[in-house]
């Protein structure tokens, strides 16, 4: 979900009739079709998520990641990009591009793991 202030007024809503709205999730990187998993982390929750995942970090050159949420929600933030944060849920994974600075913030209800692909 996104906060769009213009929906709060009749004038704002009327001004957007027929307008195309950008899809936040379409801005997320896409895993290459040929990428295959070579390892994964254990399952984390809000209390077991390592500090390294909660702070800015990157994958190595040529290594993709995918945040897979089993339960609850995880905030995935791609740094160095304007407004590139995503609330991930089961069925909505987060793709991590090689060498892209990012971090996660699990909600209290989260259970997730990270797959690594090349």
C-alpha positions in Angstrom: 0.0 0.0 0.0 1.0 3.5 -0.7 0.1 6.8 0.9 -1.2 9.1 -1.8 -2.3 12.4 -0.2 -4.3 13.5 -3.2 -7.0 10.9 -2.5 -8.0 12.8 0.7 -9.8 15.6 -1.2 -12.5 15.6 -3.9 -10.4 18.0 -5.9 -7.4 15.7 -5.7 -9.3 12.7 -6.8 -11.0 14.6 -9.6 -7.6 15.8 -10.9 -6.4 12.2 -11.3 -9.3 10.7 -13.2 -7.9 9.0 -16.2 -4.3 9.4 -15.0 -1.9 6.5 -15.1 -0.5 5.6 -11.6 3.1 4.3 -11.3 3.3 0.8 -9.8 5.7 0.8 -6.9 6.4 -3.0 -7.3 7.2 -2.6 -11.0 10.3 -0.6 -9.8 11.8 -3.6 -8.0 14.6 -5.4 -9.9 13.7 -8.6 -11.7 15.6 -11.8 -11.2 17.2 -13.1 -14.4 15.4 -16.0 -15.9 18.6 -18.1 -15.9 19.5 -17.4 -12.3 19.5 -20.4 -10.0 19.6 -20.7 -6.2 22.9 -21.9 -4.8 22.3 -21.2 -1.1 19.8 -19.7 1.4 19.8 -18.4 4.9 18.0 -19.9 7.8 14.5 -18.6 8.6 14.5 -15.3 10.6 11.9 -13.5 12.5 11.8 -10.0 14.1 14.0 -11.1 17.0 16.5 -13.3 15.1 17.2 -11.1 12.1 20.9 -10.3 12.1 22.0 -6.7 12.5 23.9 -7.0 9.2 20.6 -7.5 7.4 19.0 -4.5 9.2 21.8 -2.2 8.2 23.1 -1.2 4.7 24.8 -4.0 2.9 25.1 -5.5 -0.6 25.5 -8.8 -2.3 28.7 -9.6 -4.3 29.1 -8.9 -8.0 27.0 -11.3 -10.0 25.0 -12.5 -6.9 21.3 -11.9 -6.8 19.1 -12.3 -3.7 15.5 -12.9 -3.1 13.7 -12.1 0.2 11.0 -14.8 0.7 8.4 -14.0 3.3 6.7 -17.0 4.9 4.5 -15.1 7.3 3.8 -11.5 8.2 5.6 -8.5 6.6 9.1 -7.3 5.9 10.0 -3.8 4.8 12.7 -4.0 2.1 14.5 -0.7 1.3 16.7 -0.3 -1.7 19.0 2.6 -0.8 20.3 5.2 -3.2 17.0 5.3 -5.0 14.2 7.7 -4.4 11.3 6.1 -2.5 12.3 2.5 -3.2 10.8 0.7 -0.3 8.5 -2.3 -0.4 6.4 -4.1 2.1 6.9 -7.7 1.3 4.4 -10.4 2.2 3.9 -14.1 1.5 3.6 -14.3 -2.3 5.4 -11.0 -2.8 9.1 -11.6 -2.7 11.8 -8.9 -2.9 14.5 -9.1 -5.6 18.0 -7.9 -4.7 20.2 -6.8 -7.5 24.0 -7.5 -7.3 25.9 -4.8 -5.4 22.8 -2.7 -4.7 22.8 -1.2 -1.2 19.7 -2.3 0.8 18.4 -3.3 4.2 15.4 -5.0 5.7 13.2 -4.1 8.7 11.0 -7.1 9.7 7.7 -6.4 11.3 6.9 -8.2 14.6 4.9 -10.8 12.7 7.6 -11.6 10.1 9.2 -15.0 9.2 11.4 -14.9 6.2 14.6 -16.2 4.6 16.9 -15.0 1.8 17.8 -17.0 -1.3 21.0 -16.4 -3.2 21.2 -16.9 -6.9 23.7 -16.6 -9.8 
